[in-house]
Amino acid sequence: MSPDPKTLFGQRLAQLRKEVGWSQETLALESGIARSYLGGVERGLRNISLLNICRLADTLSLPPSALLDFDAITPAKAGKSLRKSR
């Protein structure tokens, strides 16, 4: 069974957010997206819209495609999240 795309997206978003040294709260304030919503996205509980993907990418100064580059997720992070969800 392949991993849920919502979970992969959340892992990738969290990875990129941490790479710039931002908390969820900082990303929320900078992007205008609620922190609780971002938390749900990062946990794979929310099906994020294209508009919000573009908004987050712009806030992080990245192309939207960077948020969908699931192959760039560090293996340790992916394995950890998959174990939690089972």
N, C-alpha and C positions, 0 to 999 in steps of 0.2 A: 504494500500500500504506500503510495507516494505521500509526502508531507502536505499538509493543508497550505495552499498559497497564502491564506491570511496569516498563518503562523510564520511562514517564511518572510513575508513582507514585514511583519512586526519585528522579527529578528534583525532584518537588514536595516530597518529604520533605527532601532536601538543601537546597532553597531555604528552607523554613521553619526548619530547624535552624540554618542560617547567619544567618537574620534575627534569631534570639534570641542569636546569638553563641556558639553551642555547637559543640564538636567532636563527632565521632562517639562518642568515648570518654565525653564528658560525658553525651550523650543515652543511651548504653548504661547508664551507671551510674545515672542518674536513673530510667530506665524498667525496669531489670532485664532488658534484652534484650542478648544478647552483641554486642560491638562487631563481631566478624567477620561475624555475621549481618546487622547493620545495613549494613555495607559492601556485602554482597551484594545487599541490598534496594535500596540507593541506586544500584548499578550495573545494576539490572534483572535480576539473575541469580536472585533468589528470588521465589517466589510467596507473599507475606505473607498470614497468616491474618487474619480479621476481629478476633479477640481481640488480636492484636498491633497492628493498626491503631488499635483503641480505646485500647490501652495507650499508644501513642506520642502519640495526640491528647491524652489526659489529661495526660501528662507535659509536653507543649508548651502546655497550657492552651488547647486549640482543640477545636472540634467535629470529629468524625471526617470530616465532609464536607469540611473544609478540606484534608485530605490528598488528597482525590479531585477537587479543583478544578483539573483539568489546564489549563483555559483561563488560569489565573493564572500559569503557568510563563513566565518571561521568555524571549522568543524567542531571545536570544543563547545561553542555556543549552540550549534544546531543539535548536537547530541544531548546536551543538558536539557534543552527545552522539550525535545521529543520524549525523554524519559519522564518529565513532569506530566506530560499530557496523557500518558497511558494509564 
